[in-house]
Amino acid sequence: MSVQAVVIGANGFLGRRLVETLCRRRNLRVSANEKLPVSSIVLFDVADSSDAFMRRQCDEDSRCCLVLGSLTKAEDTAEALRPRATDCRTVVSFHLAAMLSGQAEANFDGGMQVNLFGAITVIEQVRALGVKLGRPQIYVYVSTDYVACFNDTNRRVPINEEAFRLSPTSYGVHKACVELLVCDYSRHGFIDGRVARISAVIGRPGFSNSVSSSYSMIFTQTLLGRDYTVYPDMDYPYPCSCIDNNCRCLIKLAGKVTAEQLGHNRVVQLPARSLTLRQIWAATQRVAAELDIKLGAITQSSLAESPFSFKSMNVVPAVDHSRAVSLGLPDNVDVDSIIKEYVRRFVALV
Amino acid sequence: MSVQAVVIGANGFLGRRLVETLCRRRNLRVSANEKLPVSSIVLFDVADSSDAFMRRQCDEDSRCCLVLGSLTKAEDTAEALRPRATDCRTVVSFHLAAMLSGQAEANFDGGMQVNLFGAITVIEQVRALGVKLGRPQIYVYVSTDYVACFNDTNRRVPINEEAFRLSPTSYGVHKACVELLVCDYSRHGFIDGRVARISAVIGRPGFSNSVSSSYSMIFTQTLLGRDYTVYPDMDYPYPCSCIDNNCRCLIKLAGKVTAEQLGHNRVVQLPARSLTLRQIWAATQRVAAELDIKLGAITQSSLAESPFSFKSMNVVPAVDHSRAVSLGLPDNVDVDSIIKEYVRRFVALV
């Protein structure tokens, strides 16, 4: 008996890291007391010229297999999920793909197709595979802290897994709908679904014009020697997560946490730390000093003068991830380590 | 210039009452300072042998027009929405149709088709009509207090319009998804959507095997001279609404409340009163004495011995309808009046 892992959105920032993490493992836990050898790792993403990472992984690890297609097409998703090994009765799929918030705002119908109907297409294919294999298949849907948008209730009550909020973006609305549907499909026994809500992943290279990007770019840019203008208040705490900790959580959430432990509500807030820009900048300076990197300078401005469409931090300062901790998920979110990991991978001076 | 009203689900309990209410009106308010003559009232429902009510309304009021079809079919919905009068630039649609909770549990895929994809089909047709008529059309989606399911947060925080909860039923999950989508489509300006969340409508004739039905059948049955067994605790408060007040609220929510007043969140909890079975029974006895009706007897049992699938009152005792009041919606929910109205319509002794 073996297990197949499928990474839907394998070419994204989180997807690539999850693929690497999976490739380092010989076995995967598929229930509290069942560990199976990984016979296949399917890398599923849209056809794109930037697929060098995925092709390299397939060259390096014979278990890897590339599927290029669209999750909105039932036949493409079925092909990604199809068990490769004859002894495979368990397929664990990780759904990381989405049309991101800015794009789903600009292209409303495309966002509906990918983020809502596409996710339902995937869930239906996981359900159909469960019928074929004789038991509900494990499906890990990666959601985001869209719930942390500001409103009166959020100001009074910490955000947790019972909150499904009206997001100020279409992207967040789609996430909320799919979270609810994953719980409902699981309750009916059609799939064995789990929803991982992740907070902002900081340390992503490149530019982004969202408000939250300041929490990443304050170190990703300055550590490359570039000056950077910061728009949000330096003392506003914002929930941030660690990509490696997120990957470890996804794998544990897929196999170690049981359906019984989750019950009807399949949502888990993955561990985050509320960090201020001042704290991140202090950590950046510590890391730069330790590794002898010449930092760019930062300039403080204000959101009113920012190029962002949102002119306020429409997000609550903290989320409650106590459920993740109580389920035994790893909780290693440390800003110095996140920054050092960014340097190791993307600054390459160490 | 005239307005067309469309009642989607015109043959249901609430639908019939709304049709009657609309037929009594010559004009409808379509914005804070614009009242238009009602040129057409479209009664839209599935083909069913029990359509006598709808045919009679069409005979009695020349403005009424019957459309039999399925809201899951874009062409049927488009036909229902199509403006009948040449001077009609505003179509107000009231969406009351759904596959109800028990049926959507038993027929999961049917529930998804009607309650989720069907509602999206309707919203898309309202959007398309808005493009044709040059402005977003008014769409009133009737939701339910699915949000009032019990969980730890609900025990601490009163249910209000910021709560989108994981319901223990597929029906409730579909309602939550559509509520969120109505807000999002409205934010984009595709429709002018409003969501009316109604609490349990008591006074519906006939049998039902849901837990909440006790709050209705304790008087609907005994006033017909039948004995009735009550399963929930006599002192458990349960939010109940009044059908006539709901109809008046729907019409005001459609036309008097402005999009600006609602803002991004288009959800309004319609007025309810938390009533115990003891209070309803006392009112039943008062009404019976006043109208000289011989009542059946009640027997108290327990939920453990009930025929219901749910063995607990999985609902919070109160909802917060202060937003409805602050928007100027009527708040006439009085148990004696509800019971008298039931007698007038269905016991017919007065």
Interface residues (C-beta under 8 A of the other chain):
Chain A: F108 N151 D152 T153 N154 R156 V157 N160 E162 A163 F164 R165 L166 P168 S170 V173 A176 C177 L180 L181 C183 D184 R187 H188 F190 H264 N265
Chain B: F108 N151 D152 T153 N154 R156 V157 N160 E162 A163 F164 R165 L166 P168 S170 V173 A176 C177 L180 L181 C183 D184 R187 H188 F190 H264 N265 V267
